[in-house]
Amino acid sequence: MLKSNIDKSTDFEKRFENIETKIFDNSIVASNAVALEIADLIRVKQAQKQPCILGLATGSSPKGLYAELVRLHKEEGLSFKNVITFNLDEYYPMEPDSVNSYVRFMKEQLFNHVDILPENYNIPEGTLEKNEIADYCAAYEAKIEAYGGIDLQILGIGGNGHIGFNESGSLQNSKTRLVALDHITRVAASKDFFGLSNTPRTAITLGVKKIMEAKRVILFAWGEGKSNIIREAVEGQVTNRVPASFLQEHNNATIVLDGEASSKLTRVNTPWLVEKIVWTDKVIRKAVLGLAQKVSKPILMLTDTDYIENGLSDLLADLGPAYDINIKIFNDLQNTITGWPGGKPNSDDSKRPERAEPAKKRILIFSPHPDDDIISMGGTFIRLQNQGHEVHVAYQTSGNIAVTDSEALRYASFVCDYNEKFGIKSDEAAAIYKKAVNFLKNKKNSEVDIPEVRYIKGIIRKGEARATAHYIGLPDDQIHFMELPFYETGTIEKHPLGEEDVKLTMELIEKVKPHQLYAAGDLADPHGTHKVCLDAIFAAVKNLKSKKFMKDCWVWLYRGAWQEWGIDEIEMAVPMSPDQVLEKRHGIFKHQSQKDGVVFQGVDAREFWQRAEDRNEETADLYHELGMARYAAMEAFVRWRF
């Protein structure tokens, strides 16, 4: 058997993990390691004059793998002429040239860039008649068997633990078949189809049995959003509720993760249960706050017995008694709370999250989409402005794909009516409206908007963002619309972060010279817009760090409507009164195109203002449960030290 390039887990990890699991610094390093293993396998098979049979996956997870395989082909001469591939699945029905077909995905990501023979790649057919599917699926499996089975199978994992489209409930001996897609799966895919109503309900998938028969299996997972299901698949029981858990019974399977996807594993989340550790301040805080939540007690009520019975006897022995540890963590958490996010002037700031000086700061808030600022940190935004700081807001992307077609038509019609009412002759406006109407009437599902429609949608979101900034009190010269190039593709699929994106970000930072910089720190999706926008900021800050003004710049990270920082991570918590919560809600309401059935609703049926309020209330409740004062709501931040 070919030696894997992926290191094996140690014995202490295996106490909790029921399958070989490897954690890498990031998805790029991980993807490159797997690509190297595949390349070695291909070359071994070439030397043996045998075909190399690969099982391939789609989605965001394997993109880095395919990019590295393409590089190995172009720069290091890796040939794919002996490679035969079988893809896991395809939506049904699905035309092969559709923007969302896996045929198109595989060609664009891999096949069109290497020397694989067209007759050697196999992808389930999405245009069959229903009565043809059963025979087709049997033939698909027979073809795999004729080649001696799959040598190496690549997998991703769904939020419900699916592999391929073998949804929760699939049996271990399930065969290749037509399946109904779980609601969770459809919601996750809906962003690619511009809404749930356009998302396919069925797909053809390779069965679990064939996946388990592969000689080697590697499952990828990137991002914090996959951390919970990874813990279940790796550390939980084998169950058809989580089909990925079946891999625990495979004799040569490895789970490959980045740091965020691994964050809920026992050895990462509670390492003191796995081995002897060094008790740093950060680890102590995580352990004690986790203990308080587990036993449902305020910090100051924790006892020696609580520590001992929950695996923290080492901490107690090293730094106890419990009373001393509790006092330290209580004070640390108390000191994260501040009503002065820009720093409190003329005050002792030794135990405050922000500096007192300068009393009036220049502040730059980066917002990936035109509403992330008000949704995620609206209370803090308003407070910074009211406390007299020079606040700038920068909208990094247009957010145009999140506007419905009907909303675009409504605004285009408004312009025409406006011109007619006031006697403004504009043949150009009428022509644009007519062109937009004709396009949208005949638009196919997931078809890319024409530029005119994209511009209309972008203008809508720009106007809403400006209205919010004006509501808070910002003048126009402190409102910046960046329209970073990576985003402006008209599709869900964005370009990679480019030099121009970083350059524009650097120019704005240099122009404002901020003492505080706020950025969206959402890392649930490593390929999402928030992550790319954050990477642009990180790159810009690193490039500018030698500048004199950057010595006084602190970077604070906020999170969006879907999740919050862990209580142990929070370094600044800004409380809000009931009136301030209502004030924030009114700011969110300025974004009318994002109310009442937005394009990317996700699995959560609540509107964004409701999600934000609930999240902020939950943070305040958690602080209170741990022994702090009760507030109506709280917004939380983590400082990034560059």
N, C-alpha and C positions, 0 to 999 in steps of 0.2 A: 504494500500500500504506500502511496506517495506520502512523504512527510509533510505535515501541515506547516505553513509559515506562521500560524497563530499559536502563541504560547498556551500551554495548558494551565488550568487552574491548580492552585496549591491545595493541600489536604484540608487546611482550615476553612477555605472557601467552600469545599464540598460538604462541610457540616450543614450548610443551609441550602446550597444550590444543587439541584438534582440533574443538572445538565452542564456540560462544559460551557463556561461563560468567560468572554474576554472583553475587557474594557479598554478603550483607546481614548487618547486625549480629545480627539474630534473625529468627525465622520470622514474627513479627507484621509487622515492617517489610516483609519480602519479600512476604508475602501481600497487604498493602495496595497495594504497587506493582503487582502483577499484577492485582488487582481494579480498579485505576484504568485499566489498559490494556483490560481487558474492558469496563468501563463506557464508555470512549471508543469502542470498536468497536461496541457496542450502539447508541450515540447516532448514530454515523456511518451505520449501517445504517438507523436510524429516519429520518434526514434523507433518505436515498435511497429510503425506502419499500420496503426490502428486509428479509427475515428475516435474523437473525443466527444462524448455526449453530455451536453450541458442543459440543465433545466433553468430557465430564466424567468425573472419576475419583472413587473413594471411598477409604476408609482415613483414617488420621490426618493425612496430609500436607495435603489441601486444606481441612481444617476451618476454618482461619483465613481462607482465601480466601472461603469461603461465608459466614462470619460478617460479613466486610466488605462483601460484595455485599448481604447483607440490610440492613446499616446504610445503605448507599448508597440502597437502595430506600426505606427508612423515613424517613431524615433528609434525603436530597437528591433524592428524587423519581425515582430511576432506575427506569424501567419495563421489565418483561420480557415485555411482550405480543407483541413481535416476535421473541422468542427461541425457538429450537427446539433442544433438546438431545438428544444421544445418549450414553448412558453406555457405558463401556468393557466392562463385564463384570457377571456375576452368578454366584454359586455355583449348582451344579446337583447334586441337586434342591434347591429352596428356595422355600418359600411366601412370597408378597410381604409378609405381615404378621409374619413371623418377626423376632425381635429382631436377627438377623444378616443380614437381606436388605438388598440395596442399594437396593431400592425404598423400604423404610422409612428407611434412612440418608439418601437424597436428600430425602425429604419432610421429615424432622426437621431436617436441616441447611440446606435451601434452599427447596425448592418450596412448603412450607406457609407460608412467610414473605414470599413475593414474589407478584407478580401474573401469573406465567407461567400460560398456559392449560394445563389438565390434558392436553389432546390434543396438546400440543406437547413433552412430554418423553417420551423413549423409553429404556427400560431392558430389557436382555435378559430374556426370560421364563424363570423357573426351574422352571416346573411342566409343561413340555411332555412329551409322550411322546418317547422316544428317537428313534423313527422320524420324528418331525416336525422334529427339530432342524436337519437339513441345509437343508430348504426354508425354515425360519424364518430361518436365518442369511443365506441368499442374499437373502431379502426385506429383511432389516435393512440390508444393504449397498446394495441397490437404492434403498431409501428415502433413504439418505444421498446417493447419486448424483443422485437426482431433485431434491434441493435444491441441487445444485451443489457438493457436498463440504463438509467441515468447515472453517469459517473459523479457528477457534482450538481446539486440542486441549490439554487439561490432562492431565498424567501424573504418577504417582508412580513409584518404582522399588523393586523387591523386593531382598532381600538377595542374590539370585543374578542380579540385573540384569534381571529381567523387567519388561516394560511391559504394562499390562493384565494378563492372565494368559498372555501369550506367554512361556512358560518358556524356560529355557536350552535351546538346540537348535532353537528356532523359526526358520523361514526368513523372509527379508525379503519374500517374496511370499506369505506365509501369509494365509489368508482367515479371516473370522469363522467360528468353529467351536466344538465341544465339545472341551475339552482335559483331560488328566489333570494334576492339580496336583503339582508337585515336592514332595518331602518337606520341603525347607527352607521352602517357601511354607506348607505345612500346619502345620508347627511354629510358624511366626510367627503364624499365624491361630488356633492352638489355644487361646490365652488367651481369645479371644472365645467359644469353644465349650466352655469348661471341660474341656479335655483333648483330646489328639490323636485319641482313639477317636471323639469326637463330630464331628470336623472333616470337612467334605466332601472327597471325593477328586477331584471334577471341577468344572468351571465352563465357562460359555459366555463367550468373549472376542472382542472385535473383533480382527481380524487385523493384523499388522504393516503389511501393504500399505495398508490404509485409514488407519492412523495416519500413515504416511509421505506419504500424499496430502493430508493436512491442510495448509492454506495457512500456518499458523503453529502451532508446537508449543512448549509451556513445560512443562518437567519440574521438579517440586519434590523436594527432599530435605532433611530436617531431622535433626539429631542425629549424634552421633559414630558410632553404629552403622551409618550409611550411608556413612561416609567412604571405606572401602576400595573398595566397589563403584563409587562415584562416580569415584574415580581411574581405575579400569579403564575405565569408560564414556567418560570425558572424554579421558584421555591414552593409553589403550591402543589396540590395533588394532580395526578393525571385525570383529566375530565373532559368529556366532549363539550362542556360549557366553554372551555378554553382550548380549541383545537391545537394551538401551538404547544400545549403541554404534552401532547403525544410524543413530541421529539425527545422527551425524557427517556423514552424507551428505544430510541434509535442508538445504535452502537457507534456512530461516528458523526455526531451532530455538534455544532458549536453555535452559540449565540454571540453575536458581535455587536457591541454597543459603544456609543459615545458617553461622555460623562453624565450628560443630562438624562439619557435613557436609563442609566444604571442607578440613578439617585435614590431609588426606593429599595434597592437590594440591601439585605441585612449588612453585608460587609461594608457598604458605603454609608447607609443611613444610620446604622447603630453599630459601628465597628468594635465598640467595647464588648459586644456580645460574642465577637469572633476571635479576638486576640488581645494581648496586652498592648495598650496604646499609651502615647504621651498625652497627658491631659492639658491641652492648650486652652486658653480662654474661650476660643470659638467652640471647641468640642464640649467643654463643660456647659456652656450656655445651651447648646443643642440638646445635650443629655438631660439637663435639669428641666428645661421647658417641655421636652418630650415626656418626661416622667410626670410632671404636673398635669399635662393633658391626659395622659394614660390613666392616672388614678383619680382624675377629676377633682383636684385640689388646688387652691391658691399656692403660690410658691412658698410662702412663709409657713404653710401648714404641713409641708413635707417632713416626714420623720426618717430616722435611721432605718427603720423597718421597711419603709417604702423604697429606699435606695437598695437595700439588701435583696428584697424580694423581686426586684426588677432588673437584676443584672448589673447594678452599679456599686457593688461592694468595693471594687478597686478604687473608685473615686472617693468613696467614703474613707477608705483606709489611707489614701494618699493626702486628702485635703479636708477631711471631716473635722468635727461632726456636721450633721446635716444643717444645723442652725447657721453655722458660719457660711456654708456654701449657699444656702437659701438667701441670706442677707445680700451677698455679693450679686447674685443673679437678679434679685428683686431690684436692687439699685441700678444695675446695668439696664434693665428693661425700663424702669421709671425714667431714666435719663434719655431714652429715645423719644419721649413725648415732648413736643414743643408746639406752641401756637405761633412761633416766629420762624418759619421755614427759611427766611433769608437772614436769620441771626437777630438776636435782640440787642438793640443799641445800648451802650453804657451799662452793660451787665457782665457779670462773671460768666465767661463762656467755657470754662474748663470742663463742665459736665453737660454742656449742651451739644446737640449734633452739629450746629453751624456756628461760624465765627461771628462775633459781635461787630467786627470791623471788616471792610468799611460799612458804615451804618446804612448807606444807600448803595445797593449793589446793582450792577448791570447783569441781567438774567436772560438767558436764551433757552426757551423751551422748544425742543424738537418734537414734532408730531408726525409720525409716519403717514397716517391718513388725516384728512381734514377734521376729524372729530376725536381723535385719540387724546388730545390735550384736555378737553373738557370732560370727557368720559372718565379718563384715568386719574387726572390730578386737578380737576376743576376747582375743588375747594382750596387747594394750595395755590393754584393760579390766581384765583380771586384775592386770596389773602396777600400774596406777594405784591399785587398791584395796589391793593388798599393800604399796605404798609409803606408805600412810597418808593418802591424800587423801580428801576427802569427795566420794564419787562418787554422782551421781544419774543414772538412766537414764529416758528418756522415750520411750514407745512411741506413735508419732504416729497409727497407725491400728490397727484391730482385726485386719486380715489375714484376716477371716473367709471371703473367697471362695476362699482357698487350702486350705480343709479339704474333704476328700471327703465325700460324702453318707453313705457307710458309716461313716466315723469319727464323724459327728454322731449317727447312730442308735446307735452303740455307747455313746456317752457318755450319751445320753438313757435308754437301757436300764439303764445302770449306776445312774443316779439312782433309777429305779423299784425296782431290786433292792435298793439300799441302804436305801431307805425301808421296803421290805417286811421286810428282815432285822432292822432295828432297831425295827420296830413304829411307824414314823412314818407317820401317816395324812396323805396328801396327794393329794386328788382332783385338785388343780391340776396336779401333776407328771404324774400319769397321763394327764390330758387333753392336756397339751402333748405328751407322748410319742406318744399316739394320733394327734394332729393332724399331727405331724411325719412319722410313719410313713405315714399316708394320703397326705400330699402327695408324699413322696419316691417312693412306689411308682408314682405316676401322673405324675411330673415329666417334662416334655418336655425335649429337648435345649435347653440354653441358657435354659430358663425361669428367671425370677428367683425366688430362694428366698423363702418367706414369712418374716415377721419372726422367728417362733419358731425356725426353722431357723438363720437368721443369728445370732441371739443365742447359740444352742448352739455354733455354730462359733466365734464370738467368744470365748466363755468358755473353750473348749478352748485357743485360742492365748494367751489371757491367763494361764491356769494354767501353760502351758509357759514363757512369758516370765518369770513370777514365779519359777518353779523355777530358771531359769538365773541370775537376779539373786541369788537366795538361795545358789546354788552358789558364786557369786563372792564373796559375803559382804555383800551390801547388805541393810539393814533395810527393812521395808515402807514407811517414810515417805520413803525415797529412790528408790522405784519409782513412776513416774507413767504412768498410762494416759490418753492424751489423747483418743482416738477423734475425730479431727478430722472435722468434718461433711462435707467435700468427698468423703470416701471412702465414706460410709455410704449407698450407693445400692443395694447388693445385686447390682450388675452390674459387668462390667469397665469400662464407661463411667462415668467419675467426673464429678462436678460440677467446674467451674472453681474455682480458689482463691478463697475468699470472705473477707470481713471477719472473720467469726467464727473462721476458721482462724488468721488472723494474731493476732487478739485473744487466743486461748487460748495461742498460742506466746509472745506478749509477757508474759502473766501468769506463765507458768512461769519464764521467764528472770528476770523481776523478783523472783520468789519465791526462786530459788536464788542469784541474783547471782553467776554463775560467773566464775572466772578463766580457765577453759578451756571451750570449747564445741565438741563434735564433731558433725559432720553428714555425712550420706551425699551425696557429690558425684557420683553417677552421672548422666551427661548423655546416655547413649546414646539414650534415648527422651525427646524433649522434652515428650511428653504423658503420661509415665509417673508412677506414684505417687511415686517417688523425687524426680523433678523438682518436682512440686507441693509435696512436703514441704520440699524445699530452698528453693523460692521463699517459702514461709511463714516459714522461718527468716531468710532474707535480708531480707524485708520487716520482720519483727519487730526484727531487729538495727538496721536503718536507722532505724526509728522510735524506738528506745531509745538511739541512739548518743550523745545529749547527756547521758544520765544519768551521774552520777559513777562508778558501779560499772563502767560499760561501758568506761571508760578503761583498766581493767586486764584486759579480757576479750579473749582471743585465740580465733579461730575456726579449727579444723582440719577439713579435709574428708578423709573416707575413701572407699573404693570397695568395691563388692560382690564377689560370688563369680565374676562373669563377666569382669572385666577389672581392670587395674591402671593407676595413673598412669604416664605415660611417665617413663623414668628421668631425663630432663632436667627434669621437673616436680617431682619428689619433694623435699620440704624437710625431712621428718622420716621416718626409717626405724627402726622398733623391732624389733630382732632377737629371735628366740626360740630356745631350746635344744630338743633333742628332747623332753624332759620337758614343756616349756611347750606344744609343739605338741600333745602328747597331752592335756594339761589343757584346751586349747581345744576339742579334739575332743569330750571328755566334756561340755563345756558345750553344744555344738551338739546333742548327742544328747538333751538335755532336750526338744527340739522333736520329739517322736515323730510328730506328725501330718504333719511335713514330710519324713519318711524313707520309703524303700521305695515309690517311685512317687507323687511329689507331683503336684498338679494342674498346675502351671506348670513343667514340667521343662525346656522349651526344647529346643534341638538337642543339648544336652550330656547324655549318658546317665549321667554321674557324679552321685552324691549331693552335696548341698551341702557336707558336711564334706570330701569328696574334692576338690571344686573349690577350696575355700578353702585346703586344705593344698598342693595343687599350685601354686596361684597364689602363695602365700607362699614356697614353695620356689623357684619360678622367679625371684622378685624377689631372693632371697638369692643364687641362682646367678649372676644378672646382675651383682650387685655384685662377686661374687668374680671373674667373668670380666674385669671392668674393673680388677681389681687390689686389691680390698678383702679383708679377712679373710673366711673362710668361716663362715657360720652355717647352722643347719638351716632357718630360715625368717625372713621379714621382713614386717612390715605397714608400709604406706607412707601418708604424709599430705602434703597440700598446705595451706598457710595461706591463708585468705581475709582480705584486708585491707580493712576497711570504712571 
